[in-house]
Amino acid sequence: MAGQKPIVKEFLLNGAEGDIFCDLFTFEAPSGMERLGTLFVVAELKGAPKIAWGVPNLITSAMRRTYFEKADRRPAQAFTMALKEANNVLMHEISSGNEGWLGTSSFVAFILTEQSILASRAGSKAVGIWLMRNTVRSDIFNADSKGIAPFSSLVSGKIETNDILFAGTSNSFSTIGNDMHDLDEIYRVVQKKLTDRSASGALIINIPAKEPAVNPFAPLVNSKLIPTNLNPATKISNSVLFTGKLTKWFSLLIVSKIQTLFEGISNISIFRKIVININRNPRVLKYIYKIVRSGINLRWTAPPKSIVVGMLLIALGFGLIKTATYAVNLIKQEDSKPSPAVLEIEKKIDGARTALIYGDKKQAAQLLGEAQENIKLLEQQKISASVLGTLSSSWLEMNNQLFAIKNVVSENVLILKGFPIPFNPKKIYLSVKADGNSVLTFSDNEVGALYRFFLQDKKGSIVLRSKKGGFVSVLRADKSNLYVAGRDGVTLYNEEAETFASTLPYENKEDIIFGVGLDKFSLLGDAQNGQLWKIALEKEVLKNTGTWLKKADKATVGKVTDAAWDGKSVWMLRNDGIISRYTNGVRSENITLTNTEKDFHADSLELAPGPYLIVLDGKAGKIIRFTAKGVSETQYINKDIMGATDFTLSADGKVAYVLVNNLVQKIILE
């Protein structure tokens, strides 16, 4: 193409109705960035809601901004970065709920430089690129493009003069025969074909023939740059001595020798420092160039045959600049070339992004896990900190997107200390009194005492029932009372009087390990008998009304670490991470918690309206929101809750109070 711009013809048709939306984008390089060529994007959204029609523009804007960001980038490097930015936009749209364009949409992005094309496709195969050369038309993506990924791979090739490129939907160009060469005729056929659809978009690009080559030394021969009166030796008039071929050979020889000399000098450490300083200060290079140019432009009076002196001066000036650039590139070369291990990690991260966009979270998690292991191995090797940092940052960003991780801020609500008795809180429970005052209640599984902290008044008090026999659960009984399930029985706690009331002893050597309940009654999990005992408050008297499970289940009840109750079902969190759901005394399902990281561990369970399963992972410092089917939706992470033992939720499920040793942290779950 050598200075010749491609001839681009755009065809775009979007009707007011229909389920297809198309868009075309063409961006030429800004001044000073000509070597980056031209950026093209073709998009088709099929069956997407109108709210999604802005996605192509968002993607293209991000690509254009990134691709033309820096003039010193190579086209392939800039294009790869632009594709990654486009994928980030896709991920953001998905995480924001704008998913109506998934599945049937297609995007093609490509660049044309002076001698090559680089292209990538995302989505379905509806949009493609075809090359017509010497009466033969071919699909440049061919079988290598699966058409199911975001911009994850590149197709590249050389372009030649008189090539014709078609970008758009395949049926837009289906009637163009191999014997059709006239551009006007091709335009007419495509225009007619496009009108048959409710919406269409197509690009036809012709690569024009090169302009005739110009003798590079012609301007010099006729220029006043040539010295004309230096010494008698310059007056040699042998016509053979300064022929074009000889002059060109002599010039190249001088330039190459000077470059070789400076390349040798560039290996000297002090020269490297000088070159780096010059490279960092473009004004110095500009000043050097100005000096060289002013020296060349002296007016001489000797005959034109004395071209050698002019060539020497030109070679010296441009040789110096070229060699300085060579030296700088030589210094940078070691860091600029990524190792196979780095490329493999980048490939896995990009693959995870691909899988996530198209809904395969399991595959995405597997690839990210492999990438994480590779990064750990890389940390043990001598590798650039900047490269390692970039990989870790990319992995973390992708991991957060996959598992919907949100870094949340915590508020230190309370420090538990200064108790008059040995008291080590293990459980926390939030209740709202009849007067509207919210209270945090803490229990110790060794000591029969409760610590009550009033959030509005920010005051607390400890109430002792006995020095022996701790509590495992605090549950709502009615508007005025709480059930406090202990090792030896169930005690009623009156919130109005702030004192313990009656106790209902166990009768069958029960081993109560958890409890759940609402206003009407509570259920206590008995590991010894594999049963749930139903406790009710009748006329201010506690009563054990029998078993709730239709059939004893020691295997399940014995594994329970926490449980929650929604009025119809008991959700029991087992120590193997599975949640067993029982409805009306019968097990209805076992729920496996999915879309979590490898080191996930479920410590405590609460229910939020929906219902949603809210699980605490104390070791990782996370609170995770799961659907009722056990699929992770959002992970709230905060280092201040690492080591947490229990948590409780507000009635609307939007505020969590987390018990971390002797601290209580408040976290908003948005």
FINU-23474 format. One record per residue (C-alpha): residue number from 1; residue in three letters; x, y, z. Coordinates in steps of 0.001 Angstrom, whole numbers, plus 500000, padded with zeros to 6 digits. Layout:
BEGIN
    i   aa      px      py      pz
  NUM  ALA       X       Y       Z
...
//
This chain:
BEGIN
    i   aa      px      py      pz
    1  MET  500000  500000  500000
    2  ALA  503093  502226  500455
    3  GLY  501409  505480  501259
    4  GLN  498140  504573  499512
    5  LYS  495012  504617  501657
    6  PRO  492498  501793  501216
    7  ILE  489280  502720  499436
    8  VAL  486444  502048  501890
    9  LYS  482761  501805  500998
   10  GLU  480233  501505  503848
   11  PHE  476726  500041  503592
   12  LEU  474457  500378  506627
   13  LEU  470726  499806  506911
   14  ASN  468771  499823  510183
   15  GLY  464990  499872  510072
   16  ALA  462700  501106  512814
   17  GLU  461370  497593  513304
   18  GLY  462952  494172  513337
   19  ASP  465129  492184  515704
   20  ILE  468468  492901  513974
   21  PHE  470706  495871  514687
   22  CYS  473932  496559  512782
   23  ASP  476710  499095  513159
   24  LEU  479924  499973  511301
   25  PHE  482973  501900  512487
   26  THR  486054  503129  510615
   27  PHE  488881  505034  512308
   28  GLU  491964  506348  510523
   29  ALA  495170  506886  512460
   30  PRO  495718  510388  513891
   31  SER  498607  512478  512623
   32  GLY  501927  510963  513641
   33  MET  500469  507466  514061
   34  GLU  500168  506517  510389
   35  ARG  501980  503223  510854
   36  LEU  499053  501978  512986
   37  GLY  496870  502038  509882
   38  THR  493064  501986  510020
   39  LEU  490800  500348  512611
   40  PHE  487494  498778  511519
   41  VAL  484646  497242  513546
   42  VAL  481495  495536  512224
   43  ALA  478757  494461  514647
   44  GLU  475422  492687  514379
   45  LEU  473026  492169  517299
   46  LYS  470219  489725  516638
   47  GLY  467270  489347  518970
   48  ALA  468736  491868  521422
   49  PRO  466613  494464  523261
   50  LYS  467085  498092  522252
   51  ILE  468868  498827  525513
   52  ALA  471708  496627  524219
   53  TRP  472092  498484  520905
   54  GLY  474664  500784  522479
   55  VAL  477057  497906  523244
   56  PRO  478880  498069  519846
   57  ASN  479548  501768  520357
   58  LEU  480882  501153  523881
   59  ILE  483181  498390  522661
   60  THR  484441  500387  519690
   61  SER  485071  503532  521717
   62  ALA  487202  501539  524139
   63  MET  489113  499911  521273
   64  ARG  489748  503187  519474
   65  ARG  490972  504887  522639
   66  THR  493351  502057  523482
   67  TYR  494573  501311  519952
   68  PHE  495585  504897  519178
   69  GLU  496790  505621  522706
   70  LYS  500547  505549  522015
   71  ALA  502385  506122  518755
   72  ASP  505379  503937  519664
   73  ARG  503372  500713  519947
   74  ARG  503551  498121  517221
   75  PRO  500216  497495  515472
   76  ALA  499958  493927  516793
   77  GLN  500699  495053  520345
   78  ALA  498246  497953  520188
   79  PHE  495534  495765  518628
   80  THR  495936  493069  521299
   81  MET  495588  495674  524036
   82  ALA  492525  497126  522306
   83  LEU  490895  493683  522176
   84  LYS  491510  493156  525884
   85  GLU  489906  496507  526625
   86  ALA  486920  495495  524483
   87  ASN  486591  492289  526505
   88  ASN  486646  494320  529719
   89  VAL  483717  496343  528394
   90  LEU  481854  493123  527569
   91  MET  482466  491835  531092
   92  HIS  481287  495089  532649
   93  GLU  478064  495016  530644
   94  ILE  477389  491447  531740
   95  SER  478075  492195  535417
   96  SER  475742  495210  535147
   97  GLY  472881  493003  533974
   98  ASN  472965  494048  530302
   99  GLU  472967  490501  528906
  100  GLY  470283  490666  526216
  101  TRP  472844  490664  523389
  102  LEU  474561  487402  524405
  103  GLY  474406  484275  522281
  104  THR  473344  485598  518872
  105  SER  475472  488727  518525
  106  SER  478606  488947  516418
  107  PHE  481527  491374  516348
  108  VAL  484479  491616  513975
  109  ALA  487395  493970  514576
  110  PHE  490389  494327  512271
  111  ILE  493183  496686  511327
  112  LEU  494816  497367  507985
  113  THR  498395  498569  507937
  114  GLU  500612  499098  504930
  115  GLN  501251  495421  504304
  116  SER  499087  493336  506604
  117  ILE  495713  492684  508208
  118  LEU  495058  491622  511798
  119  ALA  491547  490528  512731
  120  SER  489573  488997  515585
  121  ARG  485989  487854  515957
  122  ALA  483713  487645  519002
  123  GLY  480326  486013  519377
  124  SER  478613  484033  516642
  125  LYS  479851  483528  513077
  126  ALA  477191  485797  511602
  127  VAL  479762  488477  510750
  128  GLY  483001  487633  508985
  129  ILE  485730  488867  506653
  130  TRP  486349  487563  503140
  131  LEU  489320  488264  500891
  132  MET  489094  488303  497092
  133  ARG  492449  487968  495356
  134  ASN  492999  486990  491732
  135  THR  489357  485847  491279
  136  VAL  489539  483615  494394
  137  ARG  487425  484443  497435
  138  SER  488249  482987  500879
  139  ASP  487116  483347  504486
  140  ILE  490081  484724  506439
  141  PHE  488828  483142  509675
  142  ASN  488260  479780  507979
  143  ALA  487949  476835  510393
  144  ASP  490228  478382  513001
  145  SER  487479  480636  514311
  146  LYS  484950  478812  516473
  147  GLY  482756  481880  516753
  148  ILE  481977  481289  520430
  149  ALA  484594  483415  522139
  150  PRO  485158  487051  522877
  151  PHE  488159  488657  521213
  152  SER  490573  485917  522283
  153  SER  492687  485125  519213
  154  LEU  494176  486912  516224
  155  VAL  494153  486082  512534
  156  SER  496876  487802  510542
  157  GLY  498068  487848  506961
  158  LYS  499648  489879  504182
  159  ILE  497622  492049  501863
  160  GLU  498482  492882  498274
  161  THR  497522  495548  495804
  162  ASN  494157  495070  494098
  163  ASP  492911  492887  496974
  164  ILE  489256  493359  497900
  165  LEU  488079  492788  501469
  166  PHE  484445  492191  502427
  167  ALA  483389  492582  506076
  168  GLY  479818  491916  507174
  169  THR  477262  489117  507118
  170  SER  477925  486222  504752
  171  ASN  474670  486566  502829
  172  SER  475515  490198  502020
  173  PHE  478237  488963  499652
  174  SER  476810  485584  498623
  175  THR  475882  486746  495101
  176  ILE  479315  488171  494265
  177  GLY  480956  485849  491775
  178  ASN  484657  485156  491417
  179  ASP  484552  486708  487945
  180  MET  483225  490025  489252
  181  HIS  486009  492651  489411
  182  ASP  484365  495976  488739
  183  LEU  483941  497821  492055
  184  ASP  480888  499743  490922
  185  GLU  479197  496499  489932
  186  ILE  480104  494948  493299
  187  TYR  478708  497979  495119
  188  ARG  475445  497709  493183
  189  VAL  475026  493988  493921
  190  VAL  475726  494401  497646
  191  GLN  473390  497388  497932
  192  LYS  470564  495370  496376
  193  LYS  471275  492391  498623
  194  LEU  471258  494471  501807
  195  THR  467819  495937  501170
  196  ASP  466331  492450  501418
  197  ARG  466908  492452  505203
  198  SER  465425  494609  507974
  199  ALA  468946  495606  509001
  200  SER  472341  495061  507403
  201  GLY  475868  496325  507593
  202  ALA  478827  495755  505303
  203  LEU  482250  497145  504423
  204  ILE  483958  496762  501050
  205  ILE  487631  497706  501065
  206  ASN  489806  497910  497975
  207  ILE  493594  497989  498214
  208  PRO  494758  500344  495417
  209  ALA  497874  499785  493357
  210  LYS  501084  501405  494490
  211  GLU  502267  504642  492951
  212  PRO  505346  504400  490680
  213  ALA  508550  504255  492665
  214  VAL  510588  507443  492793
  215  ASN  514393  507473  492668
  216  PRO  515315  508241  496289
  217  PHE  518402  510167  495201
  218  ALA  516748  512344  492594
  219  PRO  515918  515196  494962
  220  LEU  519472  515146  496234
  221  VAL  521060  515442  492782
  222  ASN  519016  518545  491963
  223  SER  519283  520080  495392
  224  LYS  521395  522937  496687
  225  LEU  522505  520543  499422
  226  ILE  525295  519276  497160
  227  PRO  528717  520878  497771
  228  THR  530126  522481  494588
  229  ASN  533609  523851  495299
  230  LEU  535661  522061  497926
  231  ASN  539031  521151  496401
  232  PRO  540511  520150  493041
  233  ALA  539777  516499  493669
  234  THR  536085  517225  493534
  235  LYS  536293  518382  489952
  236  ILE  536637  514854  488591
  237  SER  534282  514668  485650
  238  ASN  534327  510924  484909
  239  SER  530688  510186  484177
  240  VAL  531031  506587  485370
  241  LEU  532250  507432  488858
  242  PHE  529004  508905  490169
  243  THR  526319  506856  488450
  244  GLY  523096  506211  490328
  245  LYS  523894  502600  491282
  246  LEU  527375  503418  492506
  247  THR  526135  506404  494487
  248  LYS  523432  504295  496127
  249  TRP  525914  501527  496959
  250  PHE  528407  504014  498380
  251  SER  525726  505708  500491
  252  LEU  524503  502418  501943
  253  LEU  528061  501377  502680
  254  ILE  528734  504576  504621
  255  VAL  525480  504318  506563
  256  SER  526077  500659  507429
  257  LYS  529651  501295  508556
  258  ILE  528603  504194  510759
  259  GLN  525787  502120  512228
  260  THR  528155  499206  512897
  261  LEU  530535  501598  514627
  262  PHE  527831  503062  516842
  263  GLU  526361  499647  517580
  264  GLY  529731  498644  518943
  265  ILE  529939  501835  520974
  266  SER  526414  501227  522293
  267  ASN  527658  498188  524217
  268  ILE  529779  500466  526408
  269  SER  527934  501110  529682
  270  ILE  528476  504877  529755
  271  PHE  527078  505181  526210
  272  ARG  524006  503223  527282
  273  LYS  523363  505774  530036
  274  ILE  523779  508668  527595
  275  VAL  521389  507077  525101
  276  ILE  518786  506401  527779
  277  ASN  518931  510009  528935
  278  ILE  518618  511237  525342
  279  ASN  515702  508882  524715
  280  ARG  513906  510190  527791
  281  ASN  514279  513771  526576
  282  PRO  512863  514215  523059
  283  ARG  513978  517852  523050
  284  VAL  517622  516707  522996
  285  LEU  517021  514535  519926
  286  LYS  515227  517409  518228
  287  TYR  518166  519732  518967
  288  ILE  520702  517231  517570
  289  TYR  518621  516830  514437
  290  LYS  518442  520621  514030
  291  ILE  522246  520917  514212
  292  VAL  522754  518151  511669
  293  ARG  520167  519626  509324
  294  SER  521653  523129  509521
  295  GLY  525054  521670  508640
  296  ILE  523633  519908  505599
  297  ASN  521903  523015  504279
  298  LEU  525112  525030  503740
  299  ARG  525259  526615  500326
  300  TRP  528193  525215  498311
  301  THR  529597  526284  494972
  302  ALA  531386  523103  493835
  303  PRO  530160  520961  490876
  304  PRO  527195  518549  491447
  305  LYS  529529  515578  490950
  306  SER  530753  516027  494552
  307  ILE  527808  514115  495994
  308  VAL  530047  512098  498324
  309  VAL  530430  514879  500863
  310  GLY  526687  515393  501030
  311  MET  526138  511683  501497
  312  LEU  528698  511613  504302
  313  LEU  526907  514374  506168
  314  ILE  523504  512758  505678
  315  ALA  524811  509345  506742
  316  LEU  526408  510862  509812
  317  GLY  523247  512647  510955
  318  PHE  520724  509931  510266
  319  GLY  523142  507185  511260
  320  LEU  523561  508773  514667
  321  ILE  519804  508976  515278
  322  LYS  519135  505494  513922
  323  THR  521950  503983  515960
  324  ALA  520809  505697  519132
  325  THR  517383  504154  518602
  326  TYR  519012  500782  517989
  327  ALA  520938  501030  521243
  328  VAL  517849  501897  523243
  329  ASN  515904  499006  521699
  330  LEU  518826  496715  522448
  331  ILE  518722  497701  526098
  332  LYS  514959  497184  526291
  333  GLN  514903  493962  524271
  334  GLU  515387  491604  527203
  335  ASP  512320  492843  529107
  336  SER  510049  493319  526096
  337  LYS  509921  489679  525017
  338  PRO  507582  487625  527225
  339  SER  508614  484113  528224
  340  PRO  506575  481030  527249
  341  ALA  505443  480699  530877
  342  VAL  504074  484250  530868
  343  LEU  502314  483679  527548
  344  GLU  500745  480487  528896
  345  ILE  499363  482324  531944
  346  GLU  497963  485108  529755
  347  LYS  496357  482455  527541
  348  LYS  494637  480816  530517
  349  ILE  493349  484153  531849
  350  ASP  491986  485084  528416
  351  GLY  490435  481626  528170
  352  ALA  488709  482146  531514
  353  ARG  487335  485457  530248
  354  THR  486019  483653  527175
  355  ALA  484316  480953  529224
  356  LEU  482755  483447  531617
  357  ILE  481242  485618  528892
  358  TYR  479508  482565  527473
  359  GLY  478291  481238  530805
  360  ASP  480743  478393  531440
  361  LYS  481781  479391  534962
  362  LYS  483123  475922  535726
  363  GLN  485612  476111  532856
  364  ALA  486515  479681  533802
  365  ALA  487208  478636  537392
  366  GLN  489388  475739  536239
  367  LEU  491486  477937  533950
  368  LEU  491898  480588  536634
  369  GLY  492957  477929  539124
  370  GLU  495621  476692  536709
  371  ALA  496762  480258  536044
  372  GLN  497056  480899  539779
  373  GLU  499266  477827  540243
  374  ASN  501464  478946  537334
  375  ILE  501791  482430  538835
  376  LYS  502910  480890  542153
  377  LEU  505595  478910  540317
  378  LEU  506653  482050  538485
  379  GLU  507085  483892  541789
  380  GLN  509849  481436  542700
  381  GLN  511824  482334  539581
  382  LYS  513821  485441  538772
  383  ILE  511277  487401  536809
  384  SER  510597  491088  536427
  385  ALA  508432  492456  539239
  386  SER  506476  494543  536737
  387  VAL  505621  491478  534623
  388  LEU  504614  489490  537694
  389  GLY  502559  492409  538982
  390  THR  500720  492739  535672
  391  LEU  499887  489024  535609
  392  SER  498701  489036  539227
  393  SER  496573  492115  538604
  394  SER  494966  490547  535511
  395  TRP  494297  487315  537393
  396  LEU  492783  489135  540384
  397  GLU  490542  491253  538147
  398  MET  489278  488175  536312
  399  ASN  488849  486217  539547
  400  ASN  486795  489034  541063
  401  GLN  484584  489097  537977
  402  LEU  484103  485336  537988
  403  PHE  483132  485120  541637
  404  ALA  481453  488555  541765
  405  ILE  483805  489637  544544
  406  LYS  483180  493031  546118
  407  ASN  485619  494673  548486
  408  VAL  483440  496164  551213
  409  VAL  484115  498577  554039
  410  SER  483520  497505  557624
  411  GLU  482634  499574  560665
  412  ASN  483951  498637  564095
  413  VAL  480770  498606  566195
  414  LEU  481878  497065  569464
  415  ILE  484872  495802  571428
  416  LEU  483953  492985  573820
  417  LYS  486052  493292  576976
  418  GLY  485954  494056  580687
  419  PHE  483500  491321  581698
  420  PRO  483165  490582  585428
  421  ILE  483281  486836  584708
  422  PRO  485247  484698  582241
  423  PHE  483217  485204  579085
  424  ASN  484295  484222  575581
  425  PRO  481487  484969  573074
  426  LYS  481061  482388  570300
  427  LYS  477601  483190  568912
  428  ILE  475898  486463  567970
  429  TYR  472188  487128  567473
  430  LEU  470351  490300  566408
  431  SER  466870  490904  567758
  432  VAL  464470  493835  567795
  433  LYS  462587  494472  571018
  434  ALA  458944  495479  571184
  435  ASP  460017  499100  571703
  436  GLY  462002  499013  568427
  437  ASN  465435  498926  570029
  438  SER  467871  496625  568211
  439  VAL  469941  494391  570458
  440  LEU  472968  492208  569811
  441  THR  473020  489148  572063
  442  PHE  476228  487170  572609
  443  SER  476485  483697  574123
  444  ASP  479340  481560  575411
  445  ASN  479188  477789  574950
  446  GLU  481026  477239  578254
  447  VAL  479387  479747  580597
  448  GLY  475636  480146  581059
  449  ALA  475590  483899  580478
  450  LEU  474416  486380  577866
  451  TYR  475883  489755  576972
  452  ARG  473286  492181  575644
  453  PHE  474378  495268  573677
  454  PHE  471796  497923  572722
  455  LEU  472757  499460  569377
  456  GLN  470807  502723  569782
  457  ASP  472010  503442  573318
  458  LYS  475426  501857  572754
  459  LYS  475233  500295  576187
  460  GLY  475632  496697  577259
  461  SER  475106  494404  580228
  462  ILE  475868  490809  581085
  463  VAL  473246  488483  582546
  464  LEU  474325  485266  584264
  465  ARG  472112  482210  584576
  466  SER  474720  479776  585867
  467  LYS  478460  479380  585799
  468  LYS  478120  475985  584160
  469  GLY  476384  474888  581010
  470  GLY  476875  477253  578093
  471  PHE  474473  478193  575302
  472  VAL  474488  477060  571679
  473  SER  471686  479193  570207
  474  VAL  469584  482271  570881
  475  LEU  466199  482222  569122
  476  ARG  463056  484323  568924
  477  ALA  460165  482952  571023
  478  ASP  457608  485755  570821
  479  LYS  457581  489566  570897
  480  SER  458846  489664  574473
  481  ASN  460874  486478  574918
  482  LEU  463850  484627  573515
  483  TYR  464640  480928  573583
  484  VAL  468160  480256  574807
  485  ALA  469165  476695  573926
  486  GLY  471785  475292  576283
  487  ARG  473551  472042  576979
  488  ASP  471160  470980  579715
  489  GLY  467888  472565  578646
  490  VAL  466046  475469  577055
  491  THR  465748  478696  579016
  492  LEU  463291  481493  578400
  493  TYR  464747  485008  578421
  494  ASN  462396  487948  579013
  495  GLU  463560  490956  576947
  496  GLU  461301  493399  578765
  497  ALA  462646  492509  582210
  498  GLU  466100  491659  580828
  499  THR  466281  488508  582949
  500  PHE  466155  484726  582658
  501  ALA  462792  483080  583283
  502  SER  461872  479394  583350
  503  THR  464005  476505  582066
  504  LEU  462804  473353  580307
  505  PRO  465259  470483  581039
  506  TYR  466020  467840  578427
  507  GLU  464628  464383  579173
  508  ASN  466362  461952  576805
  509  LYS  470063  462773  577169
  510  GLU  469828  465045  574175
  511  ASP  472995  466441  572649
  512  ILE  471730  469782  571368
  513  ILE  474168  471309  568881
  514  PHE  472030  473959  567143
  515  GLY  468646  475599  567115
  516  VAL  466392  477437  564676
  517  GLY  463127  479227  565216
  518  LEU  460594  481980  564637
  519  ASP  457701  483294  566715
  520  LYS  455507  480176  566876
  521  PHE  458048  477521  567860
  522  SER  461706  476568  567656
  523  LEU  463542  473440  566590
  524  LEU  466583  472101  568439
  525  GLY  469020  469798  566653
  526  ASP  469839  466671  568663
  527  ALA  472947  464882  567370
  528  GLN  472491  461990  569816
  529  ASN  469095  460985  568429
  530  GLY  469339  462466  564919
  531  GLN  466183  464470  565531
  532  LEU  464823  467993  565713
  533  TRP  462812  468681  568872
  534  LYS  459919  471088  568599
  535  ILE  459823  473614  571465
  536  ALA  456788  475863  571908
  537  LEU  455759  478552  574366
  538  GLU  452226  477997  575606
  539  LYS  450819  480458  578160
  540  GLU  454297  481532  579242
  541  VAL  455275  477885  579744
  542  LEU  457929  476068  577693
  543  LYS  456840  472726  576255
  544  ASN  458535  470015  574212
  545  THR  455838  469000  571719
  546  GLY  457777  466112  570168
  547  THR  459964  465436  567159
  548  TRP  459726  467383  563934
  549  LEU  461538  465061  561521
  550  LYS  459357  462272  560146
  551  LYS  462343  459979  560362
  552  ALA  465494  460321  562446
  553  ASP  468582  461262  560415
  554  LYS  471766  460961  562477
  555  ALA  473982  461120  559392
  556  THR  472733  464616  558590
  557  VAL  471978  466130  561989
  558  GLY  475322  464971  563392
  559  LYS  477184  466948  560713
  560  VAL  475321  470245  561116
  561  THR  477416  473289  562032
  562  ASP  474646  475872  561668
  563  ALA  471056  476113  560488
  564  ALA  468348  478583  559492
  565  TRP  464543  478490  559377
  566  ASP  462151  480313  557019
  567  GLY  458862  479176  558571
  568  LYS  458436  476250  556196
  569  SER  461852  474683  555766
  570  VAL  464959  474087  557843
  571  TRP  468219  474738  555993
  572  MET  471003  472765  557703
  573  LEU  474624  473617  556875
  574  ARG  476771  470493  557171
  575  ASN  480492  470332  557856
  576  ASP  481073  469051  554308
  577  GLY  479690  472312  552859
  578  ILE  476379  470811  551715
  579  ILE  473081  472336  552835
  580  SER  470292  469821  553547
  581  ARG  466824  471299  553259
  582  TYR  463924  469730  555169
  583  THR  460309  470741  554583
  584  ASN  457464  469502  556820
  585  GLY  459848  467057  558463
  586  VAL  461028  465443  555217
  587  ARG  464284  466072  553362
  588  SER  463442  467844  550117
  589  GLU  466916  468414  548676
  590  ASN  470653  468541  549236
  591  ILE  472211  471765  547971
  592  THR  475842  471950  546887
  593  LEU  477293  475442  547072
  594  THR  478837  476270  543702
  595  ASN  480767  479015  541932
  596  THR  483138  479398  544866
  597  GLU  486900  479447  545079
  598  LYS  488871  476313  545896
  599  ASP  489635  477281  549494
  600  PHE  486009  478132  550346
  601  HIS  484776  476955  553750
  602  ALA  481252  477510  555068
  603  ASP  481228  478409  558778
  604  SER  477829  479992  559481
  605  LEU  474478  480296  557713
  606  GLU  471720  482914  557707
  607  LEU  468678  483434  555480
  608  ALA  467813  486683  553721
  609  PRO  464483  487514  552031
  610  GLY  464176  485736  548700
  611  PRO  465233  483397  550119
  612  TYR  468951  483828  549730
  613  LEU  471516  481732  551554
  614  ILE  474054  484011  553257
  615  VAL  477191  482117  554279
  616  LEU  480204  483237  556313
  617  ASP  483675  482042  555332
  618  GLY  485623  483241  558353
  619  LYS  489008  481985  557221
  620  ALA  488881  483931  553950
  621  GLY  487113  486957  555439
  622  LYS  484068  486663  553175
  623  ILE  480300  486762  553339
  624  ILE  478796  485074  550276
  625  ARG  475264  485435  548940
  626  PHE  473926  482249  547303
  627  THR  470661  481630  545510
  628  ALA  468255  479111  547008
  629  LYS  469825  476557  544637
  630  GLY  473309  477206  546002
  631  VAL  474804  479300  543193
  632  SER  477086  482079  544390
  633  GLU  475915  485534  543281
  634  THR  478053  487973  545250
  635  GLN  481061  487650  547538
  636  TYR  481689  490432  550022
  637  ILE  485288  490466  551159
  638  ASN  486966  492406  553960
  639  LYS  490254  491551  555659
  640  ASP  488890  492836  558989
  641  ILE  486520  489857  559262
  642  MET  489170  487200  558697
  643  GLY  488967  484747  561591
  644  ALA  485263  485440  562220
  645  THR  483330  482754  564117
  646  ASP  479719  483852  563619
  647  PHE  477489  486553  562149
  648  THR  473892  487745  562184
  649  LEU  471707  489635  559707
  650  SER  469173  492413  559853
  651  ALA  465602  491459  558930
  652  ASP  466007  492796  555380
  653  GLY  469309  490949  554898
  654  LYS  471227  494124  554019
  655  VAL  473305  494571  557185
  656  ALA  475622  491967  558704
  657  TYR  477145  492053  562180
  658  VAL  480228  489846  562267
  659  LEU  481851  488466  565421
  660  VAL  485661  488432  565087
  661  ASN  487300  487360  568355
  662  ASN  486330  490203  570724
  663  LEU  485284  492630  567965
  664  VAL  482020  493206  566133
  665  GLN  482254  494509  562563
  666  LYS  479290  495950  560681
  667  ILE  479136  495405  556911
  668  ILE  476579  496673  554403
  669  LEU  475628  493982  551862
  670  GLU  474647  495874  548712
//
